[in-house]
Amino acid sequence: MSAVDLFWIPLGAGGQSVRFNGKAYEAICARLARRPPLDLYHSALVVTSPGGRYTIESAPVRGEDGLARGVVGEGPVGSRRLGRLAIFRYELRCWPGGIIPDVAWAVDSPRRLSDDPDTAGTIVELASAAPTPVWGRDELSTGEMWNSNSFVAWLLERAGVDAAAVEPPPGGRAPGWQAGVVVARRGSVSSTTAARPRAPAAPASVGGLRRSR
């Protein structure tokens, strides 16, 4: 069976620092927009395709074992100059048999977006070709900063899923989502913002279950 499942993870789930900073950021945004503060969400996908089961998300770089967790590209955080340091870099993951670290905190999830095998396979193939502009900035002139939600929205939209119609849980918002939709609808991305292609490893099957190699 093929499936594209979306997970909404509260920003900062499992980490006090990120949660605090996220709430402070949203408080400022809400005040400027003259609206009540909303809950912020990070998105991730679990895609079951004819080639296996993959966890797809973007997160801070975590050590040097990138291939083990399906890393298919990296980009800078804050600025390209800061991105020379690993602590200021993010990675794109298309992890065969992988996990979403904070899935226990997911809200209104999983949300089935498609069960079409071609759509699922296309999302996996596109992961290594996603744009990797500076995280937290509007480098691609979309009117919104680029982040992990942008990556997920870009993949869905390019694979034929109407990402613009996908909404976060009630009372919440997903910063960066619209940026991914806008860039996907423009068509191809420039080579300067595209992730270096790196095919995800095939999943290993053990006892009917899949795990990463």
PyMOL commands that place a pseudoatom at each C-alpha (Angstrom):
pseudoatom trace, name=CA, resn=MET, resi=1, chain=A, elem=C, hetatm=0, pos=[0.000, 0.000, 0.000]
pseudoatom trace, name=CA, resn=SER, resi=2, chain=A, elem=C, hetatm=0, pos=[1.225, 3.494, -0.830]
pseudoatom trace, name=CA, resn=ALA, resi=3, chain=A, elem=C, hetatm=0, pos=[0.555, 6.519, 1.377]
pseudoatom trace, name=CA, resn=VAL, resi=4, chain=A, elem=C, hetatm=0, pos=[1.611, 10.100, 2.032]
pseudoatom trace, name=CA, resn=ASP, resi=5, chain=A, elem=C, hetatm=0, pos=[1.014, 10.987, 5.686]
pseudoatom trace, name=CA, resn=LEU, resi=6, chain=A, elem=C, hetatm=0, pos=[1.583, 14.445, 7.160]
pseudoatom trace, name=CA, resn=PHE, resi=7, chain=A, elem=C, hetatm=0, pos=[2.516, 14.982, 10.812]
pseudoatom trace, name=CA, resn=TRP, resi=8, chain=A, elem=C, hetatm=0, pos=[2.198, 18.286, 12.671]
pseudoatom trace, name=CA, resn=ILE, resi=9, chain=A, elem=C, hetatm=0, pos=[4.743, 18.598, 15.503]
pseudoatom trace, name=CA, resn=PRO, resi=10, chain=A, elem=C, hetatm=0, pos=[4.419, 21.522, 17.965]
pseudoatom trace, name=CA, resn=LEU, resi=11, chain=A, elem=C, hetatm=0, pos=[7.469, 23.759, 17.571]
pseudoatom trace, name=CA, resn=GLY, resi=12, chain=A, elem=C, hetatm=0, pos=[9.995, 22.935, 20.260]
pseudoatom trace, name=CA, resn=ALA, resi=13, chain=A, elem=C, hetatm=0, pos=[8.410, 19.630, 21.271]
pseudoatom trace, name=CA, resn=GLY, resi=14, chain=A, elem=C, hetatm=0, pos=[10.841, 17.953, 23.658]
pseudoatom trace, name=CA, resn=GLY, resi=15, chain=A, elem=C, hetatm=0, pos=[13.062, 21.049, 23.932]
pseudoatom trace, name=CA, resn=GLN, resi=16, chain=A, elem=C, hetatm=0, pos=[12.469, 23.994, 26.278]
pseudoatom trace, name=CA, resn=SER, resi=17, chain=A, elem=C, hetatm=0, pos=[14.770, 26.474, 24.503]
pseudoatom trace, name=CA, resn=VAL, resi=18, chain=A, elem=C, hetatm=0, pos=[13.197, 26.139, 21.042]
pseudoatom trace, name=CA, resn=ARG, resi=19, chain=A, elem=C, hetatm=0, pos=[9.705, 26.246, 22.543]
pseudoatom trace, name=CA, resn=PHE, resi=20, chain=A, elem=C, hetatm=0, pos=[10.467, 29.452, 24.449]
pseudoatom trace, name=CA, resn=ASN, resi=21, chain=A, elem=C, hetatm=0, pos=[12.037, 31.154, 21.435]
pseudoatom trace, name=CA, resn=GLY, resi=22, chain=A, elem=C, hetatm=0, pos=[9.108, 30.081, 19.264]
pseudoatom trace, name=CA, resn=LYS, resi=23, chain=A, elem=C, hetatm=0, pos=[6.574, 31.535, 21.677]
pseudoatom trace, name=CA, resn=ALA, resi=24, chain=A, elem=C, hetatm=0, pos=[8.524, 34.786, 21.855]
pseudoatom trace, name=CA, resn=TYR, resi=25, chain=A, elem=C, hetatm=0, pos=[8.687, 34.984, 18.060]
pseudoatom trace, name=CA, resn=GLU, resi=26, chain=A, elem=C, hetatm=0, pos=[4.957, 34.305, 17.712]
pseudoatom trace, name=CA, resn=ALA, resi=27, chain=A, elem=C, hetatm=0, pos=[4.114, 36.854, 20.396]
pseudoatom trace, name=CA, resn=ILE, resi=28, chain=A, elem=C, hetatm=0, pos=[5.934, 39.535, 18.372]
pseudoatom trace, name=CA, resn=CYS, resi=29, chain=A, elem=C, hetatm=0, pos=[4.306, 38.445, 15.096]
pseudoatom trace, name=CA, resn=ALA, resi=30, chain=A, elem=C, hetatm=0, pos=[0.867, 38.397, 16.692]
pseudoatom trace, name=CA, resn=ARG, resi=31, chain=A, elem=C, hetatm=0, pos=[1.305, 41.845, 18.145]
pseudoatom trace, name=CA, resn=LEU, resi=32, chain=A, elem=C, hetatm=0, pos=[2.442, 43.287, 14.817]
pseudoatom trace, name=CA, resn=ALA, resi=33, chain=A, elem=C, hetatm=0, pos=[-0.517, 41.649, 13.061]
pseudoatom trace, name=CA, resn=ARG, resi=34, chain=A, elem=C, hetatm=0, pos=[-2.900, 42.651, 15.853]
pseudoatom trace, name=CA, resn=ARG, resi=35, chain=A, elem=C, hetatm=0, pos=[-4.179, 39.121, 16.420]
pseudoatom trace, name=CA, resn=PRO, resi=36, chain=A, elem=C, hetatm=0, pos=[-4.043, 36.546, 19.227]
pseudoatom trace, name=CA, resn=PRO, resi=37, chain=A, elem=C, hetatm=0, pos=[-0.888, 34.368, 19.391]
pseudoatom trace, name=CA, resn=LEU, resi=38, chain=A, elem=C, hetatm=0, pos=[-1.220, 30.954, 17.741]
pseudoatom trace, name=CA, resn=ASP, resi=39, chain=A, elem=C, hetatm=0, pos=[0.493, 27.609, 18.265]
pseudoatom trace, name=CA, resn=LEU, resi=40, chain=A, elem=C, hetatm=0, pos=[3.428, 27.063, 15.887]
pseudoatom trace, name=CA, resn=TYR, resi=41, chain=A, elem=C, hetatm=0, pos=[3.966, 23.764, 14.081]
pseudoatom trace, name=CA, resn=HIS, resi=42, chain=A, elem=C, hetatm=0, pos=[6.788, 21.936, 12.310]
pseudoatom trace, name=CA, resn=SER, resi=43, chain=A, elem=C, hetatm=0, pos=[5.762, 19.464, 9.604]
pseudoatom trace, name=CA, resn=ALA, resi=44, chain=A, elem=C, hetatm=0, pos=[7.143, 16.094, 8.547]
pseudoatom trace, name=CA, resn=LEU, resi=45, chain=A, elem=C, hetatm=0, pos=[6.089, 13.370, 6.131]
pseudoatom trace, name=CA, resn=VAL, resi=46, chain=A, elem=C, hetatm=0, pos=[5.996, 9.599, 6.293]
pseudoatom trace, name=CA, resn=VAL, resi=47, chain=A, elem=C, hetatm=0, pos=[5.821, 8.287, 2.743]
pseudoatom trace, name=CA, resn=THR, resi=48, chain=A, elem=C, hetatm=0, pos=[5.145, 4.663, 1.904]
pseudoatom trace, name=CA, resn=SER, resi=49, chain=A, elem=C, hetatm=0, pos=[6.076, 4.177, -1.731]
pseudoatom trace, name=CA, resn=PRO, resi=50, chain=A, elem=C, hetatm=0, pos=[6.667, 1.157, -3.966]
pseudoatom trace, name=CA, resn=GLY, resi=51, chain=A, elem=C, hetatm=0, pos=[10.342, 1.505, -3.013]
pseudoatom trace, name=CA, resn=GLY, resi=52, chain=A, elem=C, hetatm=0, pos=[9.813, 1.423, 0.755]
pseudoatom trace, name=CA, resn=ARG, resi=53, chain=A, elem=C, hetatm=0, pos=[8.850, 3.592, 3.714]
pseudoatom trace, name=CA, resn=TYR, resi=54, chain=A, elem=C, hetatm=0, pos=[10.580, 6.973, 4.168]
pseudoatom trace, name=CA, resn=THR, resi=55, chain=A, elem=C, hetatm=0, pos=[10.530, 9.666, 6.828]
pseudoatom trace, name=CA, resn=ILE, resi=56, chain=A, elem=C, hetatm=0, pos=[10.979, 13.093, 5.240]
pseudoatom trace, name=CA, resn=GLU, resi=57, chain=A, elem=C, hetatm=0, pos=[11.712, 16.296, 7.146]
pseudoatom trace, name=CA, resn=SER, resi=58, chain=A, elem=C, hetatm=0, pos=[14.188, 19.121, 7.598]
pseudoatom trace, name=CA, resn=ALA, resi=59, chain=A, elem=C, hetatm=0, pos=[16.031, 19.709, 10.873]
pseudoatom trace, name=CA, resn=PRO, resi=60, chain=A, elem=C, hetatm=0, pos=[19.337, 21.041, 12.260]
pseudoatom trace, name=CA, resn=VAL, resi=61, chain=A, elem=C, hetatm=0, pos=[22.464, 19.143, 11.199]
pseudoatom trace, name=CA, resn=ARG, resi=62, chain=A, elem=C, hetatm=0, pos=[23.109, 16.356, 13.681]
pseudoatom trace, name=CA, resn=GLY, resi=63, chain=A, elem=C, hetatm=0, pos=[26.635, 14.902, 13.598]
pseudoatom trace, name=CA, resn=GLU, resi=64, chain=A, elem=C, hetatm=0, pos=[28.506, 13.319, 10.731]
pseudoatom trace, name=CA, resn=ASP, resi=65, chain=A, elem=C, hetatm=0, pos=[26.379, 10.198, 10.187]
pseudoatom trace, name=CA, resn=GLY, resi=66, chain=A, elem=C, hetatm=0, pos=[24.188, 11.864, 7.593]
pseudoatom trace, name=CA, resn=LEU, resi=67, chain=A, elem=C, hetatm=0, pos=[23.865, 8.883, 5.270]
pseudoatom trace, name=CA, resn=ALA, resi=68, chain=A, elem=C, hetatm=0, pos=[22.616, 6.752, 8.159]
pseudoatom trace, name=CA, resn=ARG, resi=69, chain=A, elem=C, hetatm=0, pos=[19.601, 9.026, 8.574]
pseudoatom trace, name=CA, resn=GLY, resi=70, chain=A, elem=C, hetatm=0, pos=[18.979, 9.658, 4.892]
pseudoatom trace, name=CA, resn=VAL, resi=71, chain=A, elem=C, hetatm=0, pos=[20.421, 13.156, 4.513]
pseudoatom trace, name=CA, resn=VAL, resi=72, chain=A, elem=C, hetatm=0, pos=[20.000, 14.302, 0.900]
pseudoatom trace, name=CA, resn=GLY, resi=73, chain=A, elem=C, hetatm=0, pos=[21.041, 17.950, 1.197]
pseudoatom trace, name=CA, resn=GLU, resi=74, chain=A, elem=C, hetatm=0, pos=[22.105, 20.767, 3.510]
pseudoatom trace, name=CA, resn=GLY, resi=75, chain=A, elem=C, hetatm=0, pos=[21.711, 24.532, 3.727]
pseudoatom trace, name=CA, resn=PRO, resi=76, chain=A, elem=C, hetatm=0, pos=[22.755, 27.496, 5.906]
pseudoatom trace, name=CA, resn=VAL, resi=77, chain=A, elem=C, hetatm=0, pos=[20.824, 28.920, 8.851]
pseudoatom trace, name=CA, resn=GLY, resi=78, chain=A, elem=C, hetatm=0, pos=[20.621, 32.700, 9.307]
pseudoatom trace, name=CA, resn=SER, resi=79, chain=A, elem=C, hetatm=0, pos=[23.240, 33.602, 6.685]
pseudoatom trace, name=CA, resn=ARG, resi=80, chain=A, elem=C, hetatm=0, pos=[25.564, 31.885, 4.238]
pseudoatom trace, name=CA, resn=ARG, resi=81, chain=A, elem=C, hetatm=0, pos=[28.577, 33.102, 6.188]
pseudoatom trace, name=CA, resn=LEU, resi=82, chain=A, elem=C, hetatm=0, pos=[27.299, 31.524, 9.415]
pseudoatom trace, name=CA, resn=GLY, resi=83, chain=A, elem=C, hetatm=0, pos=[26.519, 28.373, 7.444]
pseudoatom trace, name=CA, resn=ARG, resi=84, chain=A, elem=C, hetatm=0, pos=[30.217, 27.540, 7.326]
pseudoatom trace, name=CA, resn=LEU, resi=85, chain=A, elem=C, hetatm=0, pos=[29.753, 26.253, 10.868]
pseudoatom trace, name=CA, resn=ALA, resi=86, chain=A, elem=C, hetatm=0, pos=[27.802, 23.022, 11.402]
pseudoatom trace, name=CA, resn=ILE, resi=87, chain=A, elem=C, hetatm=0, pos=[25.753, 24.565, 14.212]
pseudoatom trace, name=CA, resn=PHE, resi=88, chain=A, elem=C, hetatm=0, pos=[24.320, 27.017, 11.664]
pseudoatom trace, name=CA, resn=ARG, resi=89, chain=A, elem=C, hetatm=0, pos=[23.311, 24.438, 9.078]
pseudoatom trace, name=CA, resn=TYR, resi=90, chain=A, elem=C, hetatm=0, pos=[20.173, 22.410, 8.451]
pseudoatom trace, name=CA, resn=GLU, resi=91, chain=A, elem=C, hetatm=0, pos=[19.716, 19.131, 6.644]
pseudoatom trace, name=CA, resn=LEU, resi=92, chain=A, elem=C, hetatm=0, pos=[17.050, 17.582, 4.426]
pseudoatom trace, name=CA, resn=ARG, resi=93, chain=A, elem=C, hetatm=0, pos=[16.256, 13.978, 5.313]
pseudoatom trace, name=CA, resn=CYS, resi=94, chain=A, elem=C, hetatm=0, pos=[14.645, 11.277, 3.218]
pseudoatom trace, name=CA, resn=TRP, resi=95, chain=A, elem=C, hetatm=0, pos=[15.284, 8.469, 5.684]
pseudoatom trace, name=CA, resn=PRO, resi=96, chain=A, elem=C, hetatm=0, pos=[14.505, 4.884, 4.634]
pseudoatom trace, name=CA, resn=GLY, resi=97, chain=A, elem=C, hetatm=0, pos=[12.672, 3.219, 7.510]
pseudoatom trace, name=CA, resn=GLY, resi=98, chain=A, elem=C, hetatm=0, pos=[13.419, 6.271, 9.676]
pseudoatom trace, name=CA, resn=ILE, resi=99, chain=A, elem=C, hetatm=0, pos=[11.600, 7.935, 12.536]
pseudoatom trace, name=CA, resn=ILE, resi=100, chain=A, elem=C, hetatm=0, pos=[10.261, 11.374, 13.424]
pseudoatom trace, name=CA, resn=PRO, resi=101, chain=A, elem=C, hetatm=0, pos=[12.072, 12.098, 16.729]
pseudoatom trace, name=CA, resn=ASP, resi=102, chain=A, elem=C, hetatm=0, pos=[9.196, 14.069, 18.298]
pseudoatom trace, name=CA, resn=VAL, resi=103, chain=A, elem=C, hetatm=0, pos=[6.289, 12.118, 16.811]
pseudoatom trace, name=CA, resn=ALA, resi=104, chain=A, elem=C, hetatm=0, pos=[4.858, 11.442, 20.292]
pseudoatom trace, name=CA, resn=TRP, resi=105, chain=A, elem=C, hetatm=0, pos=[3.912, 15.148, 20.472]
pseudoatom trace, name=CA, resn=ALA, resi=106, chain=A, elem=C, hetatm=0, pos=[2.171, 15.192, 17.064]
pseudoatom trace, name=CA, resn=VAL, resi=107, chain=A, elem=C, hetatm=0, pos=[-1.221, 16.936, 16.895]
pseudoatom trace, name=CA, resn=ASP, resi=108, chain=A, elem=C, hetatm=0, pos=[-4.068, 16.037, 14.525]
pseudoatom trace, name=CA, resn=SER, resi=109, chain=A, elem=C, hetatm=0, pos=[-1.779, 13.448, 12.956]
pseudoatom trace, name=CA, resn=PRO, resi=110, chain=A, elem=C, hetatm=0, pos=[-1.184, 11.503, 10.842]
pseudoatom trace, name=CA, resn=ARG, resi=111, chain=A, elem=C, hetatm=0, pos=[-3.146, 13.248, 8.141]
pseudoatom trace, name=CA, resn=ARG, resi=112, chain=A, elem=C, hetatm=0, pos=[-3.446, 11.137, 4.962]
pseudoatom trace, name=CA, resn=LEU, resi=113, chain=A, elem=C, hetatm=0, pos=[-2.859, 13.357, 1.920]
pseudoatom trace, name=CA, resn=SER, resi=114, chain=A, elem=C, hetatm=0, pos=[-2.597, 10.715, -0.794]
pseudoatom trace, name=CA, resn=ASP, resi=115, chain=A, elem=C, hetatm=0, pos=[-2.559, 6.992, -1.369]
pseudoatom trace, name=CA, resn=ASP, resi=116, chain=A, elem=C, hetatm=0, pos=[-1.397, 7.230, -4.969]
pseudoatom trace, name=CA, resn=PRO, resi=117, chain=A, elem=C, hetatm=0, pos=[1.835, 5.254, -5.582]
pseudoatom trace, name=CA, resn=ASP, resi=118, chain=A, elem=C, hetatm=0, pos=[3.062, 7.672, -8.264]
pseudoatom trace, name=CA, resn=THR, resi=119, chain=A, elem=C, hetatm=0, pos=[2.641, 10.647, -5.930]
pseudoatom trace, name=CA, resn=ALA, resi=120, chain=A, elem=C, hetatm=0, pos=[4.469, 8.844, -3.139]
pseudoatom trace, name=CA, resn=GLY, resi=121, chain=A, elem=C, hetatm=0, pos=[7.317, 7.809, -5.415]
pseudoatom trace, name=CA, resn=THR, resi=122, chain=A, elem=C, hetatm=0, pos=[7.634, 11.321, -6.852]
pseudoatom trace, name=CA, resn=ILE, resi=123, chain=A, elem=C, hetatm=0, pos=[7.970, 12.867, -3.398]
pseudoatom trace, name=CA, resn=VAL, resi=124, chain=A, elem=C, hetatm=0, pos=[10.841, 10.512, -2.552]
pseudoatom trace, name=CA, resn=GLU, resi=125, chain=A, elem=C, hetatm=0, pos=[12.572, 11.265, -5.859]
pseudoatom trace, name=CA, resn=LEU, resi=126, chain=A, elem=C, hetatm=0, pos=[12.191, 15.033, -5.426]
pseudoatom trace, name=CA, resn=ALA, resi=127, chain=A, elem=C, hetatm=0, pos=[13.651, 15.195, -1.916]
pseudoatom trace, name=CA, resn=SER, resi=128, chain=A, elem=C, hetatm=0, pos=[17.254, 15.418, -3.149]
pseudoatom trace, name=CA, resn=ALA, resi=129, chain=A, elem=C, hetatm=0, pos=[16.358, 18.186, -5.636]
pseudoatom trace, name=CA, resn=ALA, resi=130, chain=A, elem=C, hetatm=0, pos=[14.647, 20.528, -3.154]
pseudoatom trace, name=CA, resn=PRO, resi=131, chain=A, elem=C, hetatm=0, pos=[15.901, 24.109, -2.854]
pseudoatom trace, name=CA, resn=THR, resi=132, chain=A, elem=C, hetatm=0, pos=[18.105, 24.905, 0.146]
pseudoatom trace, name=CA, resn=PRO, resi=133, chain=A, elem=C, hetatm=0, pos=[18.044, 28.689, 0.583]
pseudoatom trace, name=CA, resn=VAL, resi=134, chain=A, elem=C, hetatm=0, pos=[19.041, 30.331, 3.863]
pseudoatom trace, name=CA, resn=TRP, resi=135, chain=A, elem=C, hetatm=0, pos=[16.805, 29.082, 6.680]
pseudoatom trace, name=CA, resn=GLY, resi=136, chain=A, elem=C, hetatm=0, pos=[14.907, 31.882, 8.411]
pseudoatom trace, name=CA, resn=ARG, resi=137, chain=A, elem=C, hetatm=0, pos=[15.240, 34.383, 5.574]
pseudoatom trace, name=CA, resn=ASP, resi=138, chain=A, elem=C, hetatm=0, pos=[13.214, 35.229, 2.478]
pseudoatom trace, name=CA, resn=GLU, resi=139, chain=A, elem=C, hetatm=0, pos=[16.060, 34.657, 0.042]
pseudoatom trace, name=CA, resn=LEU, resi=140, chain=A, elem=C, hetatm=0, pos=[13.679, 33.541, -2.725]
pseudoatom trace, name=CA, resn=SER, resi=141, chain=A, elem=C, hetatm=0, pos=[11.385, 36.593, -2.437]
pseudoatom trace, name=CA, resn=THR, resi=142, chain=A, elem=C, hetatm=0, pos=[8.191, 34.768, -1.480]
pseudoatom trace, name=CA, resn=GLY, resi=143, chain=A, elem=C, hetatm=0, pos=[7.079, 37.177, 1.235]
pseudoatom trace, name=CA, resn=GLU, resi=144, chain=A, elem=C, hetatm=0, pos=[7.810, 34.588, 3.921]
pseudoatom trace, name=CA, resn=MET, resi=145, chain=A, elem=C, hetatm=0, pos=[10.917, 33.048, 5.455]
pseudoatom trace, name=CA, resn=TRP, resi=146, chain=A, elem=C, hetatm=0, pos=[12.136, 29.607, 4.332]
pseudoatom trace, name=CA, resn=ASN, resi=147, chain=A, elem=C, hetatm=0, pos=[12.218, 26.771, 6.870]
pseudoatom trace, name=CA, resn=SER, resi=148, chain=A, elem=C, hetatm=0, pos=[11.307, 23.114, 7.418]
pseudoatom trace, name=CA, resn=ASN, resi=149, chain=A, elem=C, hetatm=0, pos=[7.655, 23.714, 6.525]
pseudoatom trace, name=CA, resn=SER, resi=150, chain=A, elem=C, hetatm=0, pos=[8.739, 25.234, 3.218]
pseudoatom trace, name=CA, resn=PHE, resi=151, chain=A, elem=C, hetatm=0, pos=[10.563, 22.004, 2.325]
pseudoatom trace, name=CA, resn=VAL, resi=152, chain=A, elem=C, hetatm=0, pos=[7.507, 19.829, 3.020]
pseudoatom trace, name=CA, resn=ALA, resi=153, chain=A, elem=C, hetatm=0, pos=[5.103, 22.162, 1.208]
pseudoatom trace, name=CA, resn=TRP, resi=154, chain=A, elem=C, hetatm=0, pos=[7.460, 22.355, -1.791]
pseudoatom trace, name=CA, resn=LEU, resi=155, chain=A, elem=C, hetatm=0, pos=[7.621, 18.552, -2.060]
pseudoatom trace, name=CA, resn=LEU, resi=156, chain=A, elem=C, hetatm=0, pos=[3.861, 18.115, -1.837]
pseudoatom trace, name=CA, resn=GLU, resi=157, chain=A, elem=C, hetatm=0, pos=[3.085, 20.839, -4.357]
pseudoatom trace, name=CA, resn=ARG, resi=158, chain=A, elem=C, hetatm=0, pos=[5.681, 19.619, -6.864]
pseudoatom trace, name=CA, resn=ALA, resi=159, chain=A, elem=C, hetatm=0, pos=[4.309, 16.065, -6.552]
pseudoatom trace, name=CA, resn=GLY, resi=160, chain=A, elem=C, hetatm=0, pos=[0.798, 17.213, -7.433]
pseudoatom trace, name=CA, resn=VAL, resi=161, chain=A, elem=C, hetatm=0, pos=[-0.719, 17.588, -3.954]
pseudoatom trace, name=CA, resn=ASP, resi=162, chain=A, elem=C, hetatm=0, pos=[-2.511, 20.900, -3.378]
pseudoatom trace, name=CA, resn=ALA, resi=163, chain=A, elem=C, hetatm=0, pos=[-0.329, 22.058, -0.479]
pseudoatom trace, name=CA, resn=ALA, resi=164, chain=A, elem=C, hetatm=0, pos=[-2.050, 25.444, -0.385]
pseudoatom trace, name=CA, resn=ALA, resi=165, chain=A, elem=C, hetatm=0, pos=[-5.221, 23.684, 0.764]
pseudoatom trace, name=CA, resn=VAL, resi=166, chain=A, elem=C, hetatm=0, pos=[-3.450, 21.931, 3.652]
pseudoatom trace, name=CA, resn=GLU, resi=167, chain=A, elem=C, hetatm=0, pos=[-3.933, 23.665, 7.005]
pseudoatom trace, name=CA, resn=PRO, resi=168, chain=A, elem=C, hetatm=0, pos=[-2.252, 23.187, 10.392]
pseudoatom trace, name=CA, resn=PRO, resi=169, chain=A, elem=C, hetatm=0, pos=[-4.306, 22.078, 13.416]
pseudoatom trace, name=CA, resn=PRO, resi=170, chain=A, elem=C, hetatm=0, pos=[-6.988, 24.527, 14.630]
pseudoatom trace, name=CA, resn=GLY, resi=171, chain=A, elem=C, hetatm=0, pos=[-5.523, 27.443, 16.539]
pseudoatom trace, name=CA, resn=GLY, resi=172, chain=A, elem=C, hetatm=0, pos=[-2.121, 26.994, 14.954]
pseudoatom trace, name=CA, resn=ARG, resi=173, chain=A, elem=C, hetatm=0, pos=[-0.005, 28.113, 12.027]
pseudoatom trace, name=CA, resn=ALA, resi=174, chain=A, elem=C, hetatm=0, pos=[2.955, 26.779, 10.088]
pseudoatom trace, name=CA, resn=PRO, resi=175, chain=A, elem=C, hetatm=0, pos=[5.413, 29.597, 9.267]
pseudoatom trace, name=CA, resn=GLY, resi=176, chain=A, elem=C, hetatm=0, pos=[7.192, 29.054, 5.965]
pseudoatom trace, name=CA, resn=TRP, resi=177, chain=A, elem=C, hetatm=0, pos=[4.526, 26.811, 4.442]
pseudoatom trace, name=CA, resn=GLN, resi=178, chain=A, elem=C, hetatm=0, pos=[3.378, 29.357, 1.892]
pseudoatom trace, name=CA, resn=ALA, resi=179, chain=A, elem=C, hetatm=0, pos=[6.993, 29.990, 0.821]
pseudoatom trace, name=CA, resn=GLY, resi=180, chain=A, elem=C, hetatm=0, pos=[7.272, 26.368, -0.271]
pseudoatom trace, name=CA, resn=VAL, resi=181, chain=A, elem=C, hetatm=0, pos=[4.024, 26.570, -2.225]
pseudoatom trace, name=CA, resn=VAL, resi=182, chain=A, elem=C, hetatm=0, pos=[5.104, 29.754, -4.013]
pseudoatom trace, name=CA, resn=VAL, resi=183, chain=A, elem=C, hetatm=0, pos=[8.519, 28.402, -5.042]
pseudoatom trace, name=CA, resn=ALA, resi=184, chain=A, elem=C, hetatm=0, pos=[7.040, 25.069, -6.173]
pseudoatom trace, name=CA, resn=ARG, resi=185, chain=A, elem=C, hetatm=0, pos=[4.545, 26.828, -8.423]
pseudoatom trace, name=CA, resn=ARG, resi=186, chain=A, elem=C, hetatm=0, pos=[7.323, 28.829, -10.058]
pseudoatom trace, name=CA, resn=GLY, resi=187, chain=A, elem=C, hetatm=0, pos=[8.768, 25.629, -11.487]
pseudoatom trace, name=CA, resn=SER, resi=188, chain=A, elem=C, hetatm=0, pos=[12.460, 24.785, -11.465]
pseudoatom trace, name=CA, resn=VAL, resi=189, chain=A, elem=C, hetatm=0, pos=[14.878, 26.181, -8.891]
pseudoatom trace, name=CA, resn=SER, resi=190, chain=A, elem=C, hetatm=0, pos=[18.287, 27.648, -9.612]
pseudoatom trace, name=CA, resn=SER, resi=191, chain=A, elem=C, hetatm=0, pos=[21.375, 25.527, -9.127]
pseudoatom trace, name=CA, resn=THR, resi=192, chain=A, elem=C, hetatm=0, pos=[22.575, 27.899, -6.412]
pseudoatom trace, name=CA, resn=THR, resi=193, chain=A, elem=C, hetatm=0, pos=[19.687, 26.958, -4.121]
pseudoatom trace, name=CA, resn=ALA, resi=194, chain=A, elem=C, hetatm=0, pos=[19.249, 23.297, -5.022]
pseudoatom trace, name=CA, resn=ALA, resi=195, chain=A, elem=C, hetatm=0, pos=[20.433, 20.559, -2.690]
pseudoatom trace, name=CA, resn=ARG, resi=196, chain=A, elem=C, hetatm=0, pos=[23.248, 18.369, -3.945]
pseudoatom trace, name=CA, resn=PRO, resi=197, chain=A, elem=C, hetatm=0, pos=[21.577, 15.232, -5.342]
pseudoatom trace, name=CA, resn=ARG, resi=198, chain=A, elem=C, hetatm=0, pos=[22.185, 12.192, -3.164]
pseudoatom trace, name=CA, resn=ALA, resi=199, chain=A, elem=C, hetatm=0, pos=[19.893, 9.214, -3.610]
pseudoatom trace, name=CA, resn=PRO, resi=200, chain=A, elem=C, hetatm=0, pos=[18.459, 7.830, -0.358]
pseudoatom trace, name=CA, resn=ALA, resi=201, chain=A, elem=C, hetatm=0, pos=[19.631, 4.356, 0.541]
pseudoatom trace, name=CA, resn=ALA, resi=202, chain=A, elem=C, hetatm=0, pos=[17.197, 1.514, -0.001]
pseudoatom trace, name=CA, resn=PRO, resi=203, chain=A, elem=C, hetatm=0, pos=[15.465, 0.274, 3.150]
pseudoatom trace, name=CA, resn=ALA, resi=204, chain=A, elem=C, hetatm=0, pos=[16.599, -2.975, 4.685]
pseudoatom trace, name=CA, resn=SER, resi=205, chain=A, elem=C, hetatm=0, pos=[13.833, -5.415, 5.526]
pseudoatom trace, name=CA, resn=VAL, resi=206, chain=A, elem=C, hetatm=0, pos=[14.044, -7.469, 8.720]
pseudoatom trace, name=CA, resn=GLY, resi=207, chain=A, elem=C, hetatm=0, pos=[11.227, -9.680, 9.916]
pseudoatom trace, name=CA, resn=GLY, resi=208, chain=A, elem=C, hetatm=0, pos=[8.675, -7.823, 7.819]
pseudoatom trace, name=CA, resn=LEU, resi=209, chain=A, elem=C, hetatm=0, pos=[9.699, -4.465, 9.364]
pseudoatom trace, name=CA, resn=ARG, resi=210, chain=A, elem=C, hetatm=0, pos=[11.890, -1.852, 7.744]
pseudoatom trace, name=CA, resn=ARG, resi=211, chain=A, elem=C, hetatm=0, pos=[14.820, -0.150, 9.394]
pseudoatom trace, name=CA, resn=SER, resi=212, chain=A, elem=C, hetatm=0, pos=[17.521, 2.241, 8.254]
pseudoatom trace, name=CA, resn=ARG, resi=213, chain=A, elem=C, hetatm=0, pos=[20.936, 0.865, 7.378]
for i in range(1, 213): cmd.bond("trace and resi %d" % i, "trace and resi %d" % (i + 1))
show_as sticks, trace
zoom trace
